[in-house]
């Protein structure tokens, strides 16, 4: 598996330095501190916050909000969403607002900019407790801003950090291949990494006292009842969430389970990145599966007997302040890392491995197995799709030949719409074959049943773009040939399938293009609607008519659209003729038509 330095891309020395810097005055008044004492690394250390309002803000039961709820955050975190499903990431509002304050500090942007200018210097965002949560957001911000050129220079290392985002954050980080840059160290009994799994209403009073204990030197330890209530309420909510997640991992389709979640609000937060669970005896359990990490957050902090609750509750509070120094600074990390691989084959009984040191029950091990099986099943799903690529390529080749055959005639859009010849029928069969395969792919994506990396795979983005440009015009021709717009409505409003919307979004995301700007495969639908309005004597949408012409001219110049749109029998030319009397014909189209035909177009 390689050394810890090779796996994480950061040396043990710098992990320990991150820990030391994070623990030094971890709840100070400053937002962040910059350490430049190393020749080849800059450490940006975020300080923890000490009031409940700085942990939970807004109206959400768990202090949550959509990451794009402000204009600045929408611009700062454009990748934190699922591309096709368009689910926006949810994050902790208080931590996001705390990070916003950091971005408004001129020194923050200046220090990051200087580090980037120095080239290959490592930039480590780090923090303990809530400082770690803010370091996570800072790292995502950095990767969004500088990631294309400086990805390998950024690392995030946290210690006892609370969870900060929902599963979409994990999904997006994996898709962008950024997840590997996040490393989190968690003590077995530390309560803080689990706190965000409980709603504020269940822990608010206790959290006030515990935060005072964390932040005030010499402040007396909270009364045992406070620690006990905090532990009980956090673990009760963690149990509900872990059980719900486990049922889904194991394929439980009981509708009662889903109905219960309508009455019992579960935390939206999920882990992301690599986790190292410190067992308490020097061992570090390494996991990078977020579902497995969630289960471990619950099962590694269980009671063996009811009479242990007072002692365990005390451990959960003290571990956050006292144990990271002992476990990470005073021992070798390299010699004590244990990777939990092949989770689906994990022994169900105690086997003498480091997992025993986390006190995992048989059920806990079953849940880790299930997390491994889910990951494995997603890979299998992609393998099944990959096997259909040859079938897809055959149909794509056939449709390409069909398009070439009609290139000098009516154009393949109009030929397909007429359906006069046998080759038109054969083209329709190929269209339906491809539609079936892509609908299967999109349905898996809709349910998140494919690996998170799928929508960022260059090969699938290219294949999806080619499919969309070649096949969608035929779908539109079929739609209007059968007058589906009369019953269902305009294609773009009611009829456009996900199999075209998803690949378009992938292409736009990859190339940093404005959403909806790559409509070269679906502009025929606008042409049909405008022509219908013109033919029926209705009012033609002038803005839409101008936009279609400007876009067509640009797409032809960019070689993403063929010049067959100007063929004599083309539906586009029919629209052009109708726009003449309305004085809506655009010079950009006239110039292109003149250039193509070498004849001046009046």
C-alpha positions in Angstrom: 0.0 0.0 0.0 3.0 2.3 0.4 4.0 4.6 3.2 1.6 7.1 4.8 3.6 9.9 3.0 3.1 8.3 -0.4 -0.6 7.7 0.2 -1.4 11.2 1.5 1.2 13.2 -0.4 2.4 14.8 2.8 5.1 13.7 5.1 4.7 12.5 8.7 6.8 15.4 9.7 4.3 17.9 8.2 1.3 16.0 9.6 2.7 16.3 13.1 3.6 20.0 12.4 0.0 20.5 11.3 -1.2 18.9 14.6 1.2 20.9 16.7 0.2 24.2 15.1 -3.5 23.4 15.3 -3.4 22.5 19.0 -1.4 25.6 19.9 -4.0 28.2 21.1 -6.6 26.3 19.1 -9.5 28.6 20.3 -7.7 31.9 19.8 -9.4 35.1 18.8 -7.8 35.4 15.4 -9.4 33.8 12.3 -6.3 32.1 11.1 -2.6 32.0 11.5 0.1 31.6 8.7 3.2 29.6 9.5 6.1 30.0 7.0 8.9 28.4 9.1 9.3 25.4 6.7 11.2 26.0 3.5 8.9 24.1 1.2 5.5 24.4 2.9 3.1 27.1 4.1 0.6 26.2 6.9 -2.6 28.1 7.1 -4.1 27.3 10.5 -7.7 28.1 11.3 -8.7 28.7 14.9 -11.7 27.1 16.5 -14.8 29.0 17.6 -16.2 29.0 21.1 -19.9 29.9 21.1 -22.9 27.9 20.1 -23.9 30.6 17.6 -20.6 30.1 15.8 -21.4 26.3 15.4 -25.0 26.5 14.6 -26.7 29.4 12.7 -29.6 29.9 10.4 -33.0 28.2 10.5 -31.9 24.6 9.9 -32.3 22.1 12.7 -28.7 21.1 12.2 -27.4 24.6 11.2 -27.4 23.6 7.6 -27.8 25.7 4.4 -27.2 25.3 0.7 -23.7 26.2 -0.2 -24.9 28.7 -2.9 -27.3 30.6 -0.6 -25.1 33.7 -1.0 -23.8 35.2 -4.2 -20.2 35.0 -3.0 -20.5 31.3 -2.1 -22.3 30.5 -5.3 -19.3 31.9 -7.1 -16.7 30.4 -4.8 -18.0 26.8 -4.9 -19.3 26.1 -8.4 -18.4 22.5 -8.4 -20.2 21.6 -5.1 -23.2 20.0 -6.8 -24.1 16.9 -8.7 -23.9 17.8 -12.3 -26.8 15.9 -13.9 -29.1 15.7 -10.9 -28.4 19.4 -10.1 -28.4 18.7 -6.3 -26.6 21.5 -4.6 -24.3 20.7 -1.7 -25.5 21.5 1.9 -23.0 22.8 4.4 -22.9 24.1 7.9 -23.9 27.8 7.7 -22.0 29.0 10.7 -18.7 27.5 9.5 -19.3 28.9 6.0 -19.9 32.4 7.4 -16.7 32.1 9.5 -14.8 31.2 6.3 -16.4 34.1 4.5 -14.9 36.4 7.2 -11.5 34.9 6.4 -11.9 35.6 2.7 -12.6 39.2 3.5 -9.3 39.5 5.3 -6.8 40.9 2.8 -4.0 38.9 4.4 -5.7 35.6 3.6 -5.9 36.2 -0.2 -2.4 37.7 -0.1 -0.8 34.8 1.7 -2.5 32.2 -0.5 -1.5 34.1 -3.6 2.1 34.4 -2.5 2.2 30.6 -1.8 0.8 29.9 -5.3 3.3 32.2 -6.9 6.1 30.2 -5.4 5.2 27.2 -7.5 5.6 23.8 -6.0 5.5 24.9 -2.4 3.0 22.8 -0.4 0.0 24.7 1.0 -1.5 23.0 4.1 -4.9 24.1 5.4 -5.3 22.8 8.9 -7.2 23.1 12.1 -8.4 21.4 15.3 -12.1 21.2 16.2 -14.2 23.7 14.4 -11.0 25.2 13.0 -10.7 21.9 11.0 -14.2 22.4 9.6 -13.2 25.8 8.3 -10.0 24.4 6.9 -12.0 22.0 4.9 -14.0 24.8 3.3 -10.8 26.8 2.7 -9.3 23.8 0.9 -12.4 23.4 -1.3 -12.3 27.1 -2.1 -8.6 26.8 -3.0 -9.2 23.8 -5.3 -12.1 25.7 -7.0 -9.9 28.8 -7.5 -6.5 27.3 -8.3 -7.2 23.6 -8.7 -6.6 23.3 -12.5 -3.0 24.4 -12.2 -2.1 23.8 -8.5 -4.1 20.8 -7.4 -1.2 18.8 -6.1 0.1 21.6 -3.9 -3.0 21.8 -1.6 -3.6 19.5 1.4 -6.2 19.6 4.2 -5.3 18.0 7.5 -7.8 18.2 10.4 -7.9 17.0 14.0 -11.2 16.2 15.8 -13.1 18.3 13.2 -16.9 18.2 13.1 -18.6 17.2 9.8 -19.2 20.2 7.5 -21.2 19.0 4.4 -23.7 16.5 3.1 -23.1 13.6 0.7 -23.1 15.9 -2.3 -19.8 17.4 -1.1 -18.2 13.9 -1.0 -19.7 13.1 -4.4 -18.4 16.3 -6.0 -14.9 16.0 -4.4 -14.6 12.4 -5.8 -15.9 13.5 -9.2 -13.3 16.3 -9.3 -10.6 13.9 -8.0 -10.1 16.2 -5.0 -11.1 13.8 -2.2 -7.6 12.5 -1.7 -6.4 15.9 -0.6 -8.4 15.8 2.6 -7.1 13.9 5.7 -8.9 13.8 9.0 -7.7 12.3 12.3 -10.3 11.3 14.8 -9.9 9.9 18.3 -12.1 6.9 19.0 -14.0 8.6 21.8 -13.9 12.3 20.6 -17.5 13.5 20.6 -16.9 16.6 18.3 -16.7 14.7 15.0 -20.1 13.3 15.8 -21.8 16.5 17.2 -23.2 17.6 13.8 -25.2 14.4 13.7 -27.5 15.7 16.4 -29.9 18.7 16.0 -29.1 21.8 18.0 -32.3 21.5 20.0 -31.2 18.2 21.6 -27.7 19.4 22.7 -27.8 23.2 23.0 -27.7 23.5 26.8 -24.9 21.0 27.2 -22.9 22.4 24.2 -22.7 25.8 25.9 -20.9 24.3 28.9 -18.7 22.0 26.9 -17.5 24.8 24.6 -16.7 26.8 27.7 -14.6 23.9 28.9 -12.8 23.6 25.5 -12.0 27.3 25.3 -11.3 28.5 28.9 -8.0 27.5 30.5 -8.6 26.2 33.9 -12.4 26.2 33.5 -13.9 23.4 35.6 -14.8 20.2 33.9 -18.6 20.1 33.1 -20.8 18.3 35.6 -21.1 14.6 34.8 -24.8 15.0 34.0 -23.9 17.5 31.2 -21.3 15.2 29.7 -23.7 12.2 30.0 -26.6 14.1 28.4 -24.4 15.3 25.5 -23.0 11.9 24.9 -26.5 10.3 25.1 -28.2 12.7 22.8 -25.4 12.8 20.2 -25.1 9.0 20.1 -28.9 8.5 19.9 -29.0 10.7 16.8 -25.9 9.1 15.4 -27.5 5.7 15.9 -30.7 6.7 14.0 -28.6 8.0 11.1 -26.2 5.1 11.0 -29.1 2.6 11.1 -31.0 4.4 8.3 -27.8 4.5 6.2 -27.1 0.8 7.0 -30.6 -0.2 5.8 -30.0 1.5 2.5 -26.5 -0.1 2.3 -28.1 -3.5 2.7 -30.8 -2.9 0.2 -33.8 -2.6 2.6 -36.7 -1.2 0.5 -39.2 -1.1 3.4 -41.4 2.0 2.8 -41.9 2.4 6.6 -38.2 3.3 6.9 -38.7 6.1 4.4 -41.9 7.3 6.1 -40.2 7.4 9.5 -37.7 9.9 8.1 -40.6 12.3 7.4 -41.2 12.4 11.2 -37.6 12.0 12.5 -35.3 14.5 10.9 -31.9 13.0 10.3 -28.6 15.0 10.0 -27.6 15.9 6.4 -23.9 15.8 7.2 -21.6 13.1 5.9 -17.9 12.5 6.0 -15.6 13.0 3.0 -11.9 12.4 2.3 -9.6 10.0 4.2 -10.1 9.2 7.8 -7.7 7.9 10.4 -9.4 6.6 13.6 -7.0 6.7 16.5 -7.7 3.6 18.7 -6.1 4.9 21.9 -3.2 2.5 21.9 -1.2 3.9 19.0 -2.9 2.3 16.1 -4.5 4.3 13.2 -7.3 2.8 11.3 -7.4 4.2 7.7 -10.7 4.4 5.8 -11.6 6.4 2.7 -15.2 5.2 2.2 -17.6 7.8 3.5 -20.3 5.2 4.3 -17.9 3.1 6.2 -16.6 6.2 8.1 -20.2 7.1 9.1 -20.8 3.6 10.5 -17.5 3.7 12.4 -18.4 7.1 14.0 -21.3 5.2 15.6 -19.9 1.7 16.3 -16.5 2.8 17.6 -18.0 4.8 20.4 -20.5 2.3 21.9 -20.9 1.2 25.5 -20.1 -2.4 26.5 -22.2 -2.0 29.7 -24.7 0.6 30.8 -22.7 1.4 33.9 -19.9 2.7 31.6 -21.8 5.7 30.5 -20.3 8.2 33.0 -16.7 7.2 32.2 -17.3 7.0 28.4 -19.0 10.4 28.4 -16.0 11.9 30.2 -13.7 10.2 27.7 -15.7 11.8 24.8 -15.1 15.3 26.2 -11.5 15.0 27.3 -10.4 13.1 24.2 -11.1 16.2 22.1 -8.5 18.3 24.1 -6.0 15.8 25.4 -5.5 12.8 23.2 -4.4 14.2 19.9 -1.0 15.3 21.3 -0.4 11.9 22.9 -1.6 9.8 20.0 -0.1 11.8 17.1 2.8 13.8 18.3 4.5 11.3 20.7 4.3 8.2 18.5 5.3 7.1 15.0 2.5 7.3 12.5 4.2 5.3 9.8 4.5 2.2 11.9 1.0 2.2 13.2 -1.3 2.7 10.2 -3.7 -0.1 9.4 -5.6 0.0 6.1 -9.1 -1.5 6.1 -9.2 -2.9 2.6 -11.7 -5.3 1.0 -14.3 -4.3 3.5 -16.8 -6.7 2.0 -14.7 -9.6 3.3 -14.2 -8.2 6.8 -14.4 -11.0 9.5 -17.6 -10.7 11.6 -15.9 -11.9 14.8 -12.9 -10.5 16.7 -9.9 -11.5 14.7 -7.0 -10.0 16.6 -6.6 -7.0 14.2 -6.6 -3.3 15.1 -10.3 -3.2 14.4 -10.7 -5.0 17.7 -9.2 -1.9 19.4 -12.3 0.1 18.2 -14.6 -2.3 19.9 -16.6 -3.2 16.8 -19.6 -5.4 17.3 -20.7 -8.0 14.8 -23.4 -5.6 13.5 -20.8 -2.9 13.2 -18.6 -5.2 11.1 -21.6 -6.1 9.0 -22.2 -2.4 8.3 -18.6 -2.0 7.2 -19.0 -5.0 4.9 -22.2 -3.5 3.4 -20.3 -0.2 2.8 -17.7 -2.1 0.9 -20.3 -4.1 -1.1 -22.0 -0.8 -2.1 -18.8 0.6 -3.4 -18.1 -2.7 -5.2 -21.6 -2.8 -6.7 -21.2 0.7 -8.2 -18.0 -0.4 -9.9 -19.8 -3.5 -11.2 -22.6 -1.2 -12.6 -20.1 0.8 -14.5 -18.4 -2.4 -15.8 -21.8 -3.5 -17.2 -22.2 -0.2 -18.9 -18.7 -0.4 -20.4 -19.6 -3.7 -22.0 -22.3 -2.0 -24.0 -19.9 0.6 -25.5 -19.3 -1.6 -28.6 -23.1 -1.8 -29.2 -23.2 2.0 -28.8 -20.3 2.5 -31.2 -22.0 0.3 -33.9 -25.2 2.3 -33.7 -23.3 5.6 -33.6 -21.4 4.6 -36.7 -24.6 3.7 -38.4 -26.2 7.0 -37.6 -23.0 8.8 -38.7 -23.3 7.1 -42.1 -26.9 8.0 -42.3 -26.1 11.6 -41.6 -23.3 11.6 -44.3 -25.7 10.1 -46.8 -28.2 12.9 -46.3 -25.6 15.7 -46.0 -26.1 16.9 -49.6 -29.8 16.1 -49.9 -32.4 17.4 -47.4 -30.1 17.0 -44.4 -30.5 14.2 -41.9 -32.9 16.1 -39.6 -35.5 16.6 -42.4 -34.9 13.2 -43.9 -35.6 11.5 -40.6 -38.6 13.7 -40.0 -40.1 12.6 -43.3 -39.4 8.8 -42.8 -39.7 8.2 -46.6 -37.1 5.4 -47.0 -36.1 2.2 -45.3 -32.8 3.7 -44.2 -34.9 6.2 -42.2 -36.6 3.3 -40.4 -33.2 1.7 -39.7 -31.9 5.0 -38.3 -34.9 5.1 -36.0 -34.0 1.6 -34.7 -30.5 2.7 -34.0 -31.8 5.8 -32.2 -34.0 3.7 -30.0 -31.1 1.3 -29.2 -28.9 4.2 -28.1 -31.8 5.9 -26.2 -32.3 2.7 -24.2 -28.7 2.3 -23.2 -28.4 6.0 -22.2 -31.7 6.0 -20.3 -30.3 3.1 -18.2 -27.1 5.1 -17.5 -29.0 8.2 -16.6 -31.3 6.3 -14.2 -28.3 4.9 -12.4 -26.9 8.4 -12.1 -30.2 9.7 -10.9 -30.1 7.1 -8.0 -26.3 7.6 -7.5 -25.7 4.0 -8.4 -22.5 4.6 -10.4 -19.1 5.7 -9.0 -18.9 9.3 -8.1 -16.1 9.8 -10.6 -18.4 8.9 -13.6 -19.6 12.3 -14.5 -16.1 13.6 -14.5 -14.7 10.9 -16.8 -13.3 12.5 -19.9 -14.2 9.5 -22.1 -17.8 9.4 -21.0 -18.1 13.2 -21.4 -16.8 12.9 -25.0 -19.0 10.0 -25.7 -22.1 11.7 -24.2 -21.3 14.9 -26.2 -21.0 13.0 -29.5 -24.2 11.0 -28.7 -26.1 14.2 -27.9 -25.0 16.1 -31.0 -25.8 13.1 -33.3 -29.0 11.7 -31.8 -30.9 14.5 -30.2 -31.8 16.2 -33.5 -33.5 12.9 -34.5 -35.4 12.8 -31.2 -36.7 16.4 -31.9 -37.6 15.4 -35.5 -39.6 12.4 -34.2 -41.2 14.6 -31.5 -42.5 17.2 -34.0 -43.3 14.6 -36.7 -45.8 13.0 -34.4 -47.0 16.4 -33.2 -46.2 15.6 -29.6 -45.9 19.3 -28.9 -49.7 19.5 -29.4 -50.4 17.2 -26.4 -47.3 17.5 -24.2 -46.0 21.0 -25.0 -42.8 22.4 -26.5 -39.9 19.9 -26.5 -37.6 22.1 -24.5 -40.2 22.6 -21.8 -41.8 19.2 -21.5 -40.2 16.7 -23.8 -36.4 16.9 -23.5 -35.1 13.6 -21.9 -32.5 13.5 -19.2 -30.2 11.5 -21.6 -29.4 14.7 -23.4 -29.6 17.2 -20.5 -27.1 15.3 -18.4 -24.3 15.0 -21.0 -24.8 18.7 -21.9 -24.2 19.6 -18.3 -21.1 17.5 -18.2 -19.6 19.2 -21.2 -20.4 22.7 -19.9 -18.9 21.9 -16.5 -15.7 20.4 -17.9 -15.2 23.4 -20.2 -16.3 26.1 -17.7 -19.1 27.1 -20.0 -22.3 28.9 -19.0 -25.1 26.6 -18.1 -27.4 26.1 -21.1 -24.9 27.6 -23.6 -24.3 24.3 -25.5 -27.6 23.9 -27.2 -26.3 22.9 -30.6 -28.0 19.6 -30.3 -31.4 20.9 -29.4 -31.8 24.2 -31.3 -34.0 22.4 -33.8 -36.7 22.5 -31.1 -36.6 26.3 -31.1 -36.7 26.4 -34.9 -39.8 24.2 -34.9 -41.6 26.4 -32.3 -40.7 29.6 -34.1 -41.8 28.2 -37.4 -45.1 27.0 -35.9 -45.8 30.5 -34.6 -44.9 32.1 -37.9 -47.0 29.6 -40.0 -50.0 30.1 -37.7 -49.9 33.8 -37.9 -49.0 34.1 -34.3 -46.5 36.5 -32.7 -43.0 35.3 -33.2 -40.7 35.6 -30.1 -38.3 38.2 -31.6 -35.6 37.7 -28.9 -35.7 33.9 -29.4 -35.6 34.2 -33.2 -32.5 36.4 -33.0 -30.8 34.2 -30.4 -31.3 31.0 -32.5 -29.6 32.7 -35.5 -26.7 34.1 -33.5 -26.1 30.7 -31.8 -26.3 28.8 -35.1 -23.8 31.1 -36.7 -21.4 30.6 -33.7 -21.8 26.9 -33.6 -21.1 26.6 -37.3 -18.0 28.8 -37.0 -16.9 26.6 -34.0 -17.4 23.4 -36.1 -19.9 21.9 -33.7 -22.8 22.2 -36.1 -22.8 21.2 -39.8 -23.6 23.6 -42.6 -26.4 21.2 -43.8 -28.8 23.5 -41.8 -28.6 25.7 -44.9 -29.7 23.0 -47.4 -32.7 24.0 -49.6 -35.2 21.8 -47.9 -34.0 22.5 -44.4 -36.5 23.4 -41.7 -34.1 26.2 -40.7 -34.3 27.8 -44.2 -38.1 27.6 -44.0 -37.9 29.6 -40.8 -35.4 32.0 -42.4 -37.8 32.7 -45.2 -40.6 33.5 -42.7 -38.3 35.8 -40.7 -37.6 37.9 -43.8 -40.9 39.8 -43.9 -40.7 40.3 -40.1 -37.3 41.9 -40.6 -35.7 39.5 -38.1 -33.1 37.9 -40.4 -29.7 38.3 -38.9 -26.6 39.4 -40.9 -24.4 36.7 -39.3 -26.6 34.0 -41.0 -26.8 35.9 -44.3 -23.0 36.2 -44.4 -22.5 32.5 -43.7 -25.0 31.5 -46.3 -23.3 33.8 -48.9 -19.9 32.3 -48.0 -21.2 28.7 -48.3 -23.1 29.2 -51.6 -20.9 31.9 -53.1 -24.1 33.7 -54.0 -25.3 36.9 -52.5 -28.4 36.2 -50.4 -31.1 38.9 -50.5 
